[in-house]
Amino acid sequence: MASTANTPGARALGAELLRLRKAAGLTMIELGKAIGRSHTHVSRWENGKLVPTVEEVARMLGVLGVAGEEFDSVLQLAREAADPNWVAPGVVRHLAMLTGYERTASRITNVQPLLIPGLLQTAEYARSIMLSAGANVGEAEQRTTHRMGRQHVLTRPRPVLLDAVIGEHALRYPPCSPDVMADQLRALLKWAQLDNVTIRAVPFDSGYLPILEGAFVLIEFEKAAPVVQLEHYRSAMTLTDRRDVRDYQAAADTMRRQAMSPADTEEFITSLASEMESGT
């Protein structure tokens, strides 16, 4: 029996089913008829509001011509879709889920101790990180293009509000060449001019703050409960439990209070950019 969801795993399963249906060239009505379900069921599965049974997913995959490892992977996703704290294995699924969250978010708080937040990265900075992490040139280009496209949520009509809290390590010690880092710092200053983007730096001498425990992204919506993303090397975990999310909301509030002010942050970043450019 299908279950009501709207969990991170359900949204990821829905995005995967939508991708496969479109790749097969079928409409929701056509797919629904082929498996004996209404197009409304298909729509609710694809938007993550309802989780199909494993048997229903298997029938859909058969109609869509999915086989082999991909078939097994989607079935496993269906088995895990109702889990509220779901780990997204692999880069592709994680990016699909994150992009969906960003498109529908009203506010994003990104706490990053070691790297520049993805929504604020330059193409050169992003590409350098991916290549250093072992991605081949083709994969790095594809992911960089995708990352640049995600930034549209900051400049569209009714843009998302972004609070970026960045550790000094991420600003001072580049994972790329000094020239690329200097351009990245200048790009942060341009982003900070947008009314919907706030950037705060956390200096080394701030003492204990939640940022020392690791990066997290708090994503809030107008009509849905907030979620927290914890990113790992090749996967991500999304927290939806209200107690967990409440703890991270408190941590985000603490970071906003204790980090440098936006004005002081701009001055600090300007100084670091000048140092990078002069080679000092």
C-alpha positions as CSV (number, residue, x, y, z in Angstrom):
1,M,0.0,0.0,0.0
2,A,1.3,3.5,-0.9
3,S,2.1,5.8,2.0
4,T,1.8,9.5,2.5
5,A,5.3,11.1,2.7
6,N,6.8,14.4,1.5
7,T,10.1,13.1,3.2
8,P,13.5,13.8,1.6
9,G,13.6,10.3,0.3
10,A,10.1,10.6,-1.2
11,R,11.1,13.8,-3.0
12,A,14.3,12.1,-4.4
13,L,12.3,9.1,-5.5
14,G,9.8,11.3,-7.2
15,A,12.5,13.3,-9.0
16,E,14.0,10.1,-10.3
17,L,10.7,8.7,-11.5
18,L,10.0,12.0,-13.2
19,R,13.4,11.9,-14.9
20,L,12.9,8.3,-16.1
21,R,9.3,9.0,-17.4
22,K,10.4,12.0,-19.4
23,A,13.4,10.1,-20.8
24,A,10.9,7.4,-21.9
25,G,8.8,10.0,-23.6
26,L,5.6,9.1,-21.7
27,T,3.0,11.4,-20.2
28,M,1.6,10.9,-16.7
29,I,-1.7,9.7,-18.3
30,E,0.1,7.2,-20.4
31,L,2.2,5.8,-17.6
32,G,-0.7,5.7,-15.3
33,K,-2.8,3.7,-17.8
34,A,0.1,1.3,-18.4
35,I,0.3,0.3,-14.7
36,G,-3.4,0.6,-13.9
37,R,-3.2,3.9,-11.9
38,S,-4.6,7.4,-12.5
39,H,-2.4,10.2,-13.6
40,T,-3.1,11.9,-10.2
41,H,-1.3,9.0,-8.5
42,V,1.7,9.5,-10.9
43,S,1.7,13.2,-10.2
44,R,1.7,12.7,-6.4
45,W,4.5,10.1,-6.6
46,E,6.6,12.4,-8.7
47,N,6.2,15.4,-6.4
48,G,7.0,13.3,-3.3
49,K,3.6,13.7,-1.7
50,L,2.9,10.0,-1.9
51,V,5.3,7.0,-1.9
52,P,4.4,4.2,-4.3
53,T,4.9,0.6,-3.1
54,V,8.0,-1.3,-4.3
55,E,5.7,-3.4,-6.5
56,E,4.3,-0.2,-8.1
57,V,7.7,1.2,-8.7
58,A,8.8,-2.1,-10.3
59,R,5.9,-2.0,-12.7
60,M,6.7,1.6,-13.6
61,L,10.3,0.7,-14.3
62,G,9.3,-2.2,-16.5
63,V,7.1,0.1,-18.6
64,L,9.8,2.7,-18.7
65,G,12.4,0.2,-19.9
66,V,14.7,0.5,-16.9
67,A,16.8,-2.6,-16.1
68,G,20.0,-3.7,-14.5
69,E,21.8,-1.6,-11.9
70,E,19.5,1.4,-12.4
71,F,16.4,-0.8,-11.8
72,D,18.0,-2.1,-8.5
73,S,19.0,1.4,-7.4
74,V,15.6,2.9,-7.9
75,L,13.9,0.0,-6.1
76,Q,16.3,0.5,-3.1
77,L,15.4,4.2,-3.1
78,A,11.7,3.2,-3.0
79,R,12.3,1.0,0.0
80,E,14.0,3.9,1.9
81,A,11.8,6.7,0.7
82,A,9.6,7.0,3.8
83,D,12.6,7.4,6.2
84,P,12.4,11.0,7.5
85,N,16.2,11.2,8.0
86,W,17.3,9.8,4.7
87,V,20.9,9.7,3.4
88,A,21.2,10.5,-0.3
89,P,23.9,8.2,-1.7
90,G,25.9,9.6,-4.6
91,V,26.4,13.0,-6.0
92,V,23.6,13.0,-8.6
93,R,20.8,12.2,-6.2
94,H,22.1,14.7,-3.7
95,L,22.2,17.5,-6.3
96,A,18.8,16.7,-7.6
97,M,17.3,16.9,-4.1
98,L,19.2,20.0,-3.1
99,T,18.2,21.8,-6.3
100,G,14.6,21.0,-5.6
101,Y,14.9,22.4,-2.1
102,E,16.6,25.6,-3.2
103,R,13.9,26.3,-5.9
104,T,11.1,26.2,-3.3
105,A,12.9,27.7,-0.3
106,S,12.1,31.1,1.2
107,R,15.3,31.3,3.3
108,I,18.5,29.4,3.3
109,T,21.2,29.6,6.1
110,N,24.4,28.0,5.0
111,V,27.1,27.5,7.6
112,Q,30.4,26.6,6.1
113,P,33.7,26.5,8.1
114,L,36.0,25.3,5.4
115,L,34.6,26.1,1.9
116,I,32.7,29.0,0.2
117,P,29.0,28.1,0.1
118,G,28.1,26.5,-3.3
119,L,25.5,29.2,-4.2
120,L,28.2,31.8,-3.9
121,Q,31.1,30.0,-5.7
122,T,32.6,31.2,-8.9
123,A,32.9,28.7,-11.7
124,E,36.7,28.6,-11.4
125,Y,36.6,28.0,-7.7
126,A,34.0,25.2,-8.0
127,R,35.8,23.6,-10.9
128,S,39.1,23.6,-8.9
129,I,37.5,21.9,-5.9
130,M,35.9,19.2,-8.1
131,L,39.1,18.4,-10.0
132,S,41.1,18.3,-6.7
133,A,38.5,15.9,-5.3
134,G,39.1,13.5,-8.2
135,A,36.4,14.3,-10.7
136,N,37.4,14.0,-14.3
137,V,37.2,17.0,-16.6
138,G,33.9,16.1,-18.1
139,E,32.2,15.5,-14.7
140,A,33.7,18.7,-13.3
141,E,32.4,20.8,-16.2
142,Q,28.9,19.3,-15.9
143,R,28.7,19.8,-12.1
144,T,30.2,23.3,-12.4
145,T,27.6,24.3,-15.0
146,H,24.8,22.8,-12.7
147,R,26.2,24.8,-9.7
148,M,26.2,28.0,-11.6
149,G,22.6,27.4,-12.7
150,R,21.5,27.0,-9.1
151,Q,22.5,30.6,-8.4
152,H,19.4,31.7,-10.3
153,V,17.5,31.4,-7.1
154,L,19.4,34.4,-5.8
155,T,18.7,36.7,-8.7
156,R,15.2,35.7,-9.9
157,P,12.0,37.7,-9.1
158,R,11.1,37.0,-5.5
159,P,14.6,35.5,-4.8
160,V,15.4,33.3,-1.9
161,L,17.0,34.9,1.2
162,L,20.5,33.6,1.8
163,D,22.4,33.9,5.1
164,A,26.0,32.7,4.5
165,V,28.1,32.2,7.6
166,I,31.7,31.4,6.5
167,G,34.7,30.5,8.6
168,E,37.9,32.4,8.3
169,H,39.7,29.3,7.1
170,A,37.4,29.2,4.0
171,L,38.3,32.8,3.3
172,R,42.0,32.8,4.0
173,Y,43.3,29.3,2.9
174,P,42.3,28.7,-0.7
175,P,41.7,25.2,-2.1
176,C,42.8,26.7,-5.4
177,S,45.3,29.2,-6.9
178,P,45.6,32.7,-5.3
179,D,44.3,34.3,-8.5
180,V,41.2,32.1,-8.4
181,M,40.7,32.8,-4.7
182,A,41.1,36.5,-5.1
183,D,38.4,36.4,-7.8
184,Q,36.2,34.4,-5.5
185,L,36.6,36.9,-2.7
186,R,35.7,39.8,-5.0
187,A,32.6,37.8,-6.1
188,L,31.5,37.5,-2.5
189,L,31.6,41.2,-2.2
190,K,29.4,41.6,-5.3
191,W,26.9,39.0,-3.9
192,A,26.8,40.9,-0.6
193,Q,25.4,43.9,-2.5
194,L,22.1,42.1,-3.1
195,D,19.4,42.9,-0.6
196,N,18.6,39.2,-0.2
197,V,22.2,38.0,0.5
198,T,23.9,38.4,3.8
199,I,27.4,37.2,4.4
200,R,29.0,37.0,7.8
201,A,32.6,35.8,8.6
202,V,33.6,33.9,11.7
203,P,37.2,34.7,12.7
204,F,39.6,32.2,14.2
205,D,39.5,33.9,17.6
206,S,35.7,33.5,18.1
207,G,36.0,30.7,20.6
208,Y,33.6,27.8,20.5
209,L,30.7,28.2,18.1
210,P,28.5,25.6,16.3
211,I,30.4,26.1,13.1
212,L,33.3,24.1,14.6
213,E,31.1,21.1,14.6
214,G,30.8,21.1,10.8
215,A,28.9,22.5,7.9
216,F,25.1,22.5,7.6
217,V,22.4,24.1,5.5
218,L,19.1,25.1,7.1
219,I,16.4,25.4,4.4
220,E,13.1,27.1,5.3
221,F,9.9,27.2,3.2
222,E,6.8,29.3,3.2
223,K,4.3,26.4,3.3
224,A,6.4,23.4,4.4
225,A,8.4,22.4,7.5
226,P,12.1,23.3,7.4
227,V,14.8,20.8,6.8
228,V,18.5,20.6,7.5
229,Q,21.1,19.2,5.1
230,L,24.4,17.7,6.4
231,E,26.8,17.2,3.5
232,H,29.5,14.6,3.3
233,Y,32.1,13.7,0.7
234,R,29.9,11.6,-1.6
235,S,26.5,11.8,0.1
236,A,24.2,14.0,2.1
237,M,21.8,13.5,5.0
238,T,18.6,15.4,5.3
239,L,17.0,15.9,8.8
240,T,13.3,16.6,9.1
241,D,12.6,15.6,12.7
242,R,11.3,18.7,14.5
243,R,13.7,18.4,17.4
244,D,16.7,18.0,15.2
245,V,15.7,20.9,13.0
246,R,15.0,23.1,16.1
247,D,18.5,22.5,17.4
248,Y,20.0,23.6,14.1
249,Q,17.8,26.6,14.0
250,A,19.1,27.6,17.4
251,A,22.7,27.0,16.1
252,A,22.0,29.2,13.1
253,D,20.6,32.0,15.4
254,T,23.8,31.7,17.5
255,M,26.0,32.0,14.4
256,R,24.2,35.1,13.2
257,R,24.6,36.8,16.6
258,Q,28.3,35.8,17.2
259,A,29.8,36.2,13.7
260,M,31.1,39.4,12.4
261,S,28.6,42.0,11.2
262,P,27.9,42.1,7.4
263,A,29.7,45.5,7.2
264,D,32.8,44.2,9.1
265,T,32.7,41.1,7.0
266,E,32.9,43.1,3.8
267,E,35.8,45.0,5.1
268,F,37.6,41.8,6.2
269,I,37.0,40.2,2.8
270,T,38.2,43.3,0.9
271,S,41.4,43.2,2.9
272,L,41.9,39.4,2.2
273,A,41.3,39.9,-1.5
274,S,43.9,42.7,-1.6
275,E,46.4,40.4,0.1
276,M,45.7,37.6,-2.4
277,E,46.1,40.0,-5.3
278,S,49.4,41.4,-4.0
279,G,50.8,38.1,-3.0
280,T,51.4,39.1,0.6
